[in-house]
Amino acid sequence: MADLPGPKMRLCKIDPEPIRRQLDLWAHGRDADAARAHALERWRDRLIAEPSALDLLSAEFPRVDRPRFKALIQKARDERERGGPPHAFRELFRELKALESTR
């Protein structure tokens, strides 16, 4: 029993709450990261599919660089139509990710 960390922590008066928070973050952090990535992917798909989606994005993220996004959206559409490599498609995701991180 003396080898267990819990009794030692109680003897040393160590607050277990920061450890619990970190363990919880490790356990559920990936889920939150995946949910954010999926939300950004939905934005990207919507921006490419719907002409009015840039207005909606601008309403949610007022700091959006509209000319930059408009150009990336058009490039991503062109790539998709040509069947070329998805460079602008990926760049659009990176821009959305950077925009979301400024929130």
C-alpha positions in Angstrom: 0.0 0.0 0.0 2.9 2.4 0.7 4.0 2.1 -2.9 0.8 3.6 -4.2 1.0 7.3 -5.2 -2.3 8.3 -3.6 -1.3 7.7 0.1 2.0 9.4 -0.5 0.3 12.4 -2.0 -2.0 12.7 1.0 0.9 12.4 3.3 2.8 15.2 1.5 -0.4 17.3 1.2 -0.2 17.4 -2.6 -3.3 18.8 -4.3 -4.5 16.1 -6.8 -6.7 18.5 -8.8 -4.1 19.7 -11.3 -3.1 16.1 -11.9 -6.8 15.1 -12.5 -7.2 18.1 -14.9 -4.2 17.0 -16.9 -5.3 13.4 -17.0 -8.7 14.5 -18.2 -7.1 16.7 -20.9 -5.1 13.8 -22.1 -8.1 11.5 -22.1 -10.5 14.0 -23.9 -8.2 16.4 -25.6 -8.0 14.4 -28.8 -11.8 14.3 -29.0 -12.0 18.1 -28.8 -9.2 18.5 -31.3 -11.0 16.2 -33.7 -14.3 18.0 -33.3 -12.6 21.3 -34.1 -10.9 19.8 -37.2 -14.2 18.4 -38.4 -15.9 21.8 -37.9 -13.2 23.5 -40.0 -13.5 20.8 -42.7 -17.3 21.5 -42.8 -16.5 25.3 -43.2 -14.1 24.5 -46.0 -16.6 22.3 -47.9 -19.3 24.8 -47.4 -17.1 27.7 -48.7 -16.4 25.7 -51.8 -20.0 24.6 -52.4 -22.0 27.7 -51.5 -21.3 31.1 -52.9 -22.9 32.9 -49.9 -20.8 30.9 -47.3 -18.0 33.6 -47.3 -20.5 36.1 -46.0 -21.5 33.7 -43.2 -17.9 33.1 -42.4 -17.3 36.8 -42.2 -20.2 37.2 -39.8 -18.8 34.6 -37.5 -15.1 35.7 -37.9 -15.0 39.5 -38.5 -11.2 39.4 -38.9 -11.4 37.2 -42.1 -9.3 38.4 -45.0 -12.1 38.3 -47.6 -10.0 38.8 -50.7 -7.5 36.1 -49.6 -10.3 33.6 -48.8 -12.2 34.5 -52.0 -9.0 33.7 -54.1 -8.4 30.5 -52.2 -12.0 29.3 -52.6 -11.8 29.9 -56.3 -8.5 28.1 -56.6 -9.9 25.2 -54.6 -13.0 25.0 -56.9 -10.7 25.1 -60.0 -8.5 22.3 -58.6 -11.6 20.2 -57.9 -13.0 20.7 -61.4 -9.6 19.9 -63.1 -8.9 17.0 -60.8 -5.6 18.5 -59.8 -3.7 18.2 -56.6 -5.5 19.9 -53.7 -3.0 22.6 -52.8 -5.5 25.4 -52.4 -8.0 23.0 -50.7 -5.4 22.3 -48.0 -4.3 26.0 -47.8 -7.9 26.9 -47.2 -8.1 24.5 -44.3 -4.8 26.0 -42.9 -6.2 29.5 -43.2 -9.5 28.5 -41.5 -7.4 26.9 -38.7 -5.4 30.1 -38.2 -8.5 32.2 -38.2 -10.2 29.9 -35.6 -7.1 30.2 -33.4 -7.4 34.0 -33.2 -10.9 33.7 -31.8 
